[in-house]
Amino acid sequence: MKNMISKSGEYLIGIEENVDLNLTIRVQFYEYAFILIHNGEGIYHADFSSFLFTGPKLLFATPMQTIFFTSEKEIKYTLLRFHSDFYCIEAHRDEVACNGLLFNNIYAEPSVDLSKKQLQEFSQLINQIKFEFKDVASSEIVLKAYLQVFLAKCSSIKLKTLEILNVNTLKDDKMEQFRLLLDKNFLTLHKPNDYAELLLITSNTLSKKSIKYFGKTPSQLIQDRLVLEAKKLLHLTTFSIKEIAFRLQFNDEYYFSRFFKKCTKLSPQTFRKKGGISEIAYLSKE
């Protein structure tokens, strides 16, 4: 394991190999994570979603997601994770364009396929970060620069992959409408039938189309969208838990806390404490 820890003992950035970390058991990280699959295949589980993967591939995990692999054979992988206090992706959105693309996207599979050349490039970047850890005078500036390149490369590949998919995949107009309706009405409409009625289709048709198009049921997407908004408010604002519950239209903060913990296995207070409040939250108050 190679990592950098803050003076207060906070994990800032680190790299672990499959010999150091067992991802066949459920884990939750307080940091953003990249899992570089060198070789092997299996199923990647992230919260309530799962999908097949074959290396070489990059997988992504947002803070406090429950993730694990299932596989019949050993998988060779490298894990790179970083805390938002070390590198704020919201503050660097123009440089890396990863928020809402690699992370915090409930509609897209959190992964990208890699060519052998791309695998080599990411492996070299990881080795450079490892080398920097060995330096007694290891520089945060240098580590952030390497991380920024890593994030930017991932985003570039993901965007190109999506462009190809958009060309080769038939658009489902109803599902694109569902996506827009969900983003607009997730605070007030919480039942699949609400959206089925707006789309002028049956709940059964909505469910089948949603699973085929997004890989999730409508109920999963509705829940994921509400949880995503809660995470944003906890991370990107200084609102109290009571204020956040009010903004999300829960009856009270206790009901909101029970809902959040049921979905994430963490209380809103713990999520905020471990994940931190983004510097963006404080900049917006100036």
Solvent accessible surface area in square Angstrom, and as a share of the most:
residue,aa,sasa,rsa
1,M,121,0.54
2,K,74,0.31
3,N,51,0.26
4,M,30,0.13
5,I,82,0.42
6,S,30,0.19
7,K,217,0.92
8,S,107,0.69
9,G,52,0.50
10,E,57,0.26
11,Y,34,0.13
12,L,15,0.08
13,I,0,0.00
14,G,0,0.00
15,I,2,0.01
16,E,4,0.02
17,E,41,0.19
18,N,31,0.16
19,V,127,0.73
20,D,68,0.35
21,L,32,0.16
22,N,78,0.40
23,L,1,0.01
24,T,76,0.44
25,I,104,0.53
26,R,168,0.61
27,V,29,0.16
28,Q,60,0.27
29,F,18,0.07
30,Y,83,0.32
31,E,6,0.03
32,Y,7,0.03
33,A,0,0.00
34,F,1,0.01
35,I,0,0.00
36,L,1,0.01
37,I,0,0.00
38,H,33,0.15
39,N,82,0.42
40,G,25,0.24
41,E,103,0.46
42,G,12,0.11
43,I,61,0.31
44,Y,0,0.00
45,H,34,0.15
46,A,7,0.06
47,D,57,0.30
48,F,112,0.47
49,S,31,0.20
50,S,63,0.41
51,F,32,0.13
52,L,137,0.68
53,F,6,0.02
54,T,82,0.48
55,G,16,0.15
56,P,35,0.22
57,K,15,0.06
58,L,0,0.00
59,L,0,0.00
60,F,1,0.01
61,A,4,0.03
62,T,20,0.12
63,P,20,0.13
64,M,2,0.01
65,Q,33,0.15
66,T,26,0.15
67,I,2,0.01
68,F,25,0.10
69,F,2,0.01
70,T,57,0.33
71,S,43,0.28
72,E,181,0.81
73,K,163,0.69
74,E,141,0.63
75,I,9,0.05
76,K,102,0.43
77,Y,11,0.04
78,T,4,0.02
79,L,0,0.00
80,L,1,0.00
81,R,29,0.11
82,F,0,0.00
83,H,5,0.02
84,S,9,0.06
85,D,78,0.41
86,F,7,0.03
87,Y,4,0.01
88,C,5,0.03
89,I,0,0.00
90,E,13,0.06
91,A,37,0.29
92,H,55,0.25
93,R,145,0.53
94,D,129,0.67
95,E,90,0.41
96,V,1,0.01
97,A,50,0.39
98,C,0,0.00
99,N,56,0.29
100,G,39,0.37
101,L,24,0.12
102,L,7,0.03
103,F,2,0.01
104,N,35,0.18
105,N,50,0.26
106,I,18,0.09
107,Y,33,0.13
108,A,28,0.22
109,E,82,0.37
110,P,34,0.21
111,S,7,0.05
112,V,3,0.01
113,D,92,0.48
114,L,13,0.07
115,S,57,0.37
116,K,173,0.73
117,K,141,0.60
118,Q,51,0.23
119,L,31,0.15
120,Q,110,0.49
121,E,56,0.25
122,F,1,0.00
123,S,27,0.18
124,Q,95,0.42
125,L,13,0.07
126,I,7,0.03
127,N,84,0.43
128,Q,82,0.36
129,I,0,0.00
130,K,47,0.20
131,F,148,0.62
132,E,22,0.10
133,F,28,0.12
134,K,136,0.58
135,D,69,0.36
136,V,157,0.90
137,A,82,0.64
138,S,33,0.21
139,S,33,0.22
140,E,78,0.35
141,I,142,0.72
142,V,55,0.31
143,L,0,0.00
144,K,69,0.29
145,A,55,0.43
146,Y,55,0.21
147,L,0,0.00
148,Q,60,0.27
149,V,64,0.37
150,F,1,0.00
151,L,0,0.00
152,A,36,0.28
153,K,72,0.31
154,C,0,0.00
155,S,4,0.03
156,S,47,0.31
157,I,22,0.11
158,K,9,0.04
159,L,85,0.42
160,K,125,0.53
161,T,42,0.25
162,L,50,0.25
163,E,108,0.48
164,I,106,0.54
165,L,90,0.45
166,N,85,0.44
167,V,126,0.73
168,N,114,0.58
169,T,69,0.40
170,L,165,0.82
171,K,112,0.47
172,D,32,0.17
173,D,101,0.52
174,K,62,0.26
175,M,0,0.00
176,E,42,0.19
177,Q,78,0.35
178,F,0,0.00
179,R,66,0.24
180,L,123,0.61
181,L,40,0.20
182,L,0,0.00
183,D,55,0.29
184,K,167,0.71
185,N,31,0.16
186,F,14,0.06
187,L,49,0.24
188,T,85,0.50
189,L,46,0.23
190,H,88,0.39
191,K,136,0.58
192,P,38,0.24
193,N,73,0.37
194,D,40,0.21
195,Y,0,0.00
196,A,1,0.01
197,E,109,0.49
198,L,93,0.46
199,L,2,0.01
200,L,156,0.78
201,I,36,0.18
202,T,87,0.50
203,S,47,0.30
204,N,94,0.48
205,T,47,0.27
206,L,0,0.00
207,S,34,0.22
208,K,131,0.55
209,K,63,0.27
210,S,0,0.00
211,I,88,0.44
212,K,186,0.79
213,Y,62,0.23
214,F,22,0.09
215,G,54,0.52
216,K,28,0.12
217,T,45,0.26
218,P,4,0.03
219,S,61,0.39
220,Q,48,0.22
221,L,0,0.00
222,I,10,0.05
223,Q,53,0.23
224,D,31,0.16
225,R,27,0.10
226,L,11,0.05
227,V,13,0.08
228,L,19,0.09
229,E,39,0.18
230,A,0,0.00
231,K,26,0.11
232,K,73,0.31
233,L,26,0.13
234,L,0,0.00
235,H,21,0.09
236,L,46,0.23
237,T,27,0.16
238,T,48,0.28
239,F,56,0.23
240,S,52,0.34
241,I,20,0.10
242,K,138,0.59
243,E,85,0.38
244,I,0,0.00
245,A,1,0.01
246,F,164,0.68
247,R,122,0.45
248,L,3,0.02
249,Q,104,0.46
250,F,25,0.10
251,N,137,0.70
252,D,64,0.33
253,E,46,0.21
254,Y,152,0.58
255,Y,101,0.38
256,F,0,0.00
257,S,25,0.16
258,R,153,0.56
259,F,41,0.17
260,F,0,0.00
261,K,112,0.48
262,K,153,0.65
263,C,11,0.07
264,T,8,0.05
265,K,126,0.53
266,L,25,0.12
267,S,28,0.18
268,P,0,0.00
269,Q,97,0.43
270,T,44,0.25
271,F,13,0.05
272,R,37,0.13
273,K,159,0.67
274,K,78,0.33
275,G,7,0.07
276,G,12,0.12
277,I,43,0.22
278,S,4,0.03
279,E,90,0.40
280,I,43,0.22
281,A,2,0.02
282,Y,113,0.43
283,L,94,0.47
284,S,88,0.57
285,K,142,0.60
286,E,172,0.77
